[in-house]
Amino acid sequence: MIVYHGSISNFQHFNKETVVQNLNNDINTIGFWFTSDMNAAKPFAIGFETVIEESKSEFWENGESKVIQYNRPVSGFIYKVYIDEPSLKIYESTTEESFDLFMRDRDVYCNYLGAKGRNVTWKDNAILLNKEEANTEFRKSLIKQGYEGLVIQKTRIHNMITDLYCIFSEDSLLITEVLPLN
């Protein structure tokens, strides 16, 4: 199976330290995220990097340059990745959004601010208080069921419809091609 991963970082192998995917709803730490379509991965390869440098135009009273910090736009890479047919929990539906099914399963492990005595979910846009714990417990529950990852079928990302894959371990991920975005 071929999938795509967009990142502003340049790396040779997937590992938890080098790969950060900025996804909504605090789901980025569940695993490594991929799309079935290269175009759907492109927005993840566009971002900003923080630059700290001496100013060429701003100075202190003593004449020394001020140190400034700013965000510089960055275009990264699309990673074409081969995965050897993992066992995936499939989220798909003809009656509701597949993403809603996935988030409902994950919500079981979530503790939201203001949830005492109420049934607060991700749809309430509440603040998630236990992101790391919720994602870890959700991932462990799927691994215990024999899954190596999950797929959310026909979901909308950046105004595109794609299958969204999450793989739990970097061991099965083989980068076959790195494509610069520009």
Backbone hydrogen bonds in HBPLUS format (Angstrom, degrees):
<---DONOR---> <-ACCEPTOR-->    atom                        ^
c    i                          cat <-CA-CA->   ^        H-A-AA   ^      H-
h    n   atom  resd res      DA  || num        DHA   H-A  angle D-A-AA Bond
n    s   type  num  typ     dist DA aas  dist angle  dist       angle   num
A0083-ILE N   A0001-MET O   2.87 MM  82  5.30 159.4  1.91 156.0 162.4     1
A0003-VAL N   A0081-VAL O   2.89 MM  78  5.30 158.6  1.94 151.0 158.3     2
A0081-VAL N   A0003-VAL O   2.87 MM  78  5.30 176.5  1.87 159.5 159.4     3
A0004-TYR N   A0035-THR O   2.88 MM  31  5.19 156.4  1.93 149.6 156.3     4
A0035-THR N   A0004-TYR O   2.80 MM  31  5.19 153.9  1.87 143.2 151.9     5
A0005-HIS N   A0079-TYR O   2.96 MM  74  5.00 149.1  2.06 136.9 146.4     6
A0079-TYR N   A0005-HIS O   2.72 MM  74  5.00 169.2  1.73 151.5 155.5     7
A0007-SER N   A0077-PHE O   3.00 MM  70  5.54 158.8  2.04 158.6 164.1     8
A0077-PHE N   A0007-SER O   2.75 MM  70  5.54 165.0  1.77 172.3 172.9     9
A0019-VAL N   A0015-ASN O   3.24 MM   4  6.18 150.5  2.33 162.3 169.1    10
A0030-ILE N   A0027-ILE O   3.17 MM   3  5.82 165.8  2.19 127.1 127.7    11
A0032-PHE N   A0167-ILE O   2.81 MM 135  5.16 172.7  1.82 151.9 150.6    12
A0167-ILE N   A0032-PHE O   2.85 MM 135  5.16 158.9  1.89 145.7 149.4    13
A0034-PHE N   A0165-TYR O   2.80 MM 131  4.93 153.0  1.87 143.3 147.1    14
A0165-TYR N   A0034-PHE O   2.80 MM 131  4.93 157.8  1.84 138.1 144.5    15
A0036-SER N   A0163-ASP O   2.98 MM 127  5.25 130.3  2.24 149.2 156.7    16
A0040-ALA N   A0037-ASP O   3.14 MM   3  5.43 129.1  2.41 103.9 116.4    17
A0041-ALA N   A0038-MET O   3.03 MM   3  5.25 142.5  2.18 103.8 114.9    18
A0042-LYS N   A0039-ASN O   3.34 MM   3  5.31 141.3  2.50  96.0 105.9    19
A0044-PHE N   A0041-ALA O   3.10 MM   3  5.67 140.2  2.27 115.5 125.9    20
A0045-ALA N   A0042-LYS O   2.85 MM   3  5.23 156.2  1.91 116.3 124.3    21
A0046-ILE N   A0043-PRO O   3.38 MM   3  5.44 160.3  2.42 105.7 107.1    22
A0076-GLY N   A0045-ALA O   2.61 MM  31  4.64 158.2  1.65 157.9 159.1    23
A0047-GLY N   A0074-VAL O   3.01 MM  27  5.28 166.0  2.03 154.0 156.9    24
A0074-VAL N   A0047-GLY O   2.77 MM  27  5.28 156.6  1.82 142.5 140.5    25
A0049-GLU N   A0072-ARG O   2.97 MM  23  5.43 152.9  2.04 145.0 152.1    26
A0072-ARG N   A0049-GLU O   2.91 MM  23  5.43 167.4  1.92 156.2 156.7    27
A0051-VAL N   A0070-TYR O   2.79 MM  19  5.44 169.5  1.81 168.4 172.2    28
A0070-TYR N   A0051-VAL O   2.98 MM  19  5.44 153.2  2.06 148.9 157.6    29
A0053-GLU N   A0068-ILE O   3.01 MM  15  5.63 155.2  2.07 155.1 162.4    30
A0068-ILE N   A0053-GLU O   2.82 MM  15  5.63 167.5  1.83 169.8 165.4    31
A0055-SER N   A0066-LYS O   2.72 MM  11  5.48 169.0  1.73 176.7 175.8    32
A0066-LYS N   A0058-GLU O   3.00 MM   8  5.71 170.7  2.01 137.7 137.1    33
A0060-TRP N   A0064-GLU O   2.82 MM   4  5.46 163.1  1.84 162.4 166.1    34
A0063-GLY N   A0060-TRP O   2.94 MM   3  5.34 161.1  1.98 116.6 120.4    35
A0181-LEU N   A0076-GLY O   2.89 MM 105  5.65 163.0  1.91 153.7 148.2    36
A0078-ILE N   A0179-LEU O   2.81 MM 101  5.06 160.1  1.85 144.7 151.2    37
A0179-LEU N   A0078-ILE O   2.83 MM 101  5.06 175.8  1.83 155.9 157.4    38
A0080-LYS N   A0177-GLU O   2.85 MM  97  5.08 172.1  1.85 157.1 159.4    39
A0176-THR N   A0080-LYS O   2.79 MM  96  5.65 160.0  1.83 154.2 160.8    40
A0177-GLU N   A0080-LYS O   3.38 MM  97  5.08 150.5  2.47 137.7 136.0    41
A0082-TYR N   A0174-LEU O   2.78 MM  92  5.13 169.2  1.79 153.2 152.8    42
A0174-LEU N   A0082-TYR O   3.08 MM  92  5.13 160.3  2.12 153.1 156.9    43
A0085-GLU N   A0083-ILE O   2.94 MM   2  5.88 126.7  2.23 112.3  96.5    44
A0148-GLU N   A0087-SER O   2.69 MM  61  5.35 168.6  1.70 156.1 159.6    45
A0089-LYS N   A0149-GLY O   3.02 MM  60  6.41 163.4  2.05 138.7 139.1    46
A0151-VAL N   A0089-LYS O   2.93 MM  62  6.31 152.1  2.01 163.5 162.2    47
A0091-TYR N   A0151-VAL O   2.84 MM  60  6.06 163.0  1.87 173.8 176.1    48
A0153-GLN N   A0091-TYR O   2.92 MM  62  6.06 162.1  1.95 163.5 169.0    49
A0100-ASP N   A0097-GLU O   3.05 MM   3  5.28 126.9  2.35 100.6 113.7    50
A0101-LEU N   A0097-GLU O   3.40 MM   4  6.90 149.6  2.50 145.7 152.9    51
A0102-PHE N   A0098-SER O   3.14 MM   4  6.50 162.7  2.17 153.8 157.5    52
A0103-MET N   A0099-PHE O   2.92 MM   4  6.16 169.0  1.93 154.9 157.6    53
A0104-ARG N   A0100-ASP O   2.91 MM   4  6.00 149.2  2.01 144.9 153.3    54
A0105-ASP N   A0101-LEU O   3.10 MM   4  6.40 154.6  2.16 148.4 154.4    55
A0106-ARG N   A0102-PHE O   3.05 MM   4  6.39 156.8  2.10 150.5 157.3    56
A0107-ASP N   A0103-MET O   2.81 MM   4  5.90 148.0  1.91 145.0 153.6    57
A0109-TYR N   A0106-ARG O   2.97 MM   3  5.88 160.6  2.01 130.0 133.6    58
A0110-CYS N   A0107-ASP O   3.02 MM   3  4.90 161.5  2.05 105.9 112.0    59
A0129-LEU N   A0111-ASN O   2.82 MM  18  5.64 166.3  1.84 163.7 168.4    60
A0115-ALA N   A0112-TYR O   3.17 MM   3  5.47 140.0  2.34 139.9 133.7    61
A0113-LEU N   A0127-ILE O   2.85 MM  14  5.38 161.9  1.88 157.0 163.0    62
A0118-ARG N   A0115-ALA O   2.90 MM   3  5.07 163.2  1.93 123.8 127.9    63
A0124-ASP N   A0121-THR O   3.05 MM   3  5.60 160.1  2.09 114.8 121.0    64
A0125-ASN N   A0122-TRP O   3.16 MM   3  5.60 164.2  2.19 115.7 118.6    65
A0134-ALA N   A0130-ASN O   2.75 MM   4  5.79 169.1  1.77 168.0 171.8    66
A0135-ASN N   A0131-LYS O   2.91 MM   4  6.04 169.8  1.92 157.1 160.0    67
A0136-THR N   A0132-GLU O   2.92 MM   4  6.00 158.3  1.97 147.2 153.8    68
A0137-GLU N   A0133-GLU O   2.91 MM   4  6.03 169.7  1.92 153.8 156.7    69
A0138-PHE N   A0134-ALA O   2.93 MM   4  6.01 158.8  1.97 148.2 154.6    70
A0139-ARG N   A0135-ASN O   2.96 MM   4  6.05 164.9  1.99 145.6 150.0    71
A0140-LYS N   A0136-THR O   2.87 MM   4  6.08 164.1  1.90 152.8 157.5    72
A0141-SER N   A0137-GLU O   2.95 MM   4  6.10 152.4  2.03 143.9 151.0    73
A0142-LEU N   A0138-PHE O   3.17 MM   4  6.51 151.5  2.26 147.6 154.6    74
A0143-ILE N   A0139-ARG O   2.94 MM   4  6.22 159.2  1.98 154.4 160.8    75
A0144-LYS N   A0140-LYS O   2.87 MM   4  6.01 156.6  1.93 148.0 154.4    76
A0145-GLN N   A0142-LEU O   3.08 MM   3  5.06 132.5  2.32  94.4 107.5    77
A0147-TYR N   A0142-LEU O   3.01 MM   5  5.45 160.5  2.05 149.4 143.8    78
A0146-GLY N   A0143-ILE O   2.86 MM   3  5.03 158.6  1.90 109.4 115.1    79
A0168-PHE N   A0148-GLU O   3.02 MM  20  5.87 174.8  2.03 150.6 152.3    80
A0150-LEU N   A0166-CYS O   2.80 MM  16  5.26 149.4  1.90 146.0 156.0    81
A0166-CYS N   A0150-LEU O   2.91 MM  16  5.26 158.6  1.95 151.9 152.4    82
A0152-ILE N   A0164-LEU O   2.80 MM  12  5.08 163.4  1.82 147.5 152.6    83
A0164-LEU N   A0152-ILE O   2.97 MM  12  5.08 168.6  1.98 140.3 142.2    84
A0155-THR N   A0162-THR O   2.82 MM   7  5.51 156.1  1.87 158.8 153.5    85
A0162-THR N   A0155-THR O   2.90 MM   7  5.51 160.2  1.94 153.2 157.7    86
A0157-ILE N   A0160-MET O   2.77 MM   3  5.29 158.6  1.82 157.0 161.7    87
A0160-MET N   A0157-ILE O   2.87 MM   3  5.29 145.5  1.99 114.5 125.1    88
A0173-LEU N   A0170-GLU O   3.20 MM   3  5.41 167.6  2.22 114.4 117.6    89
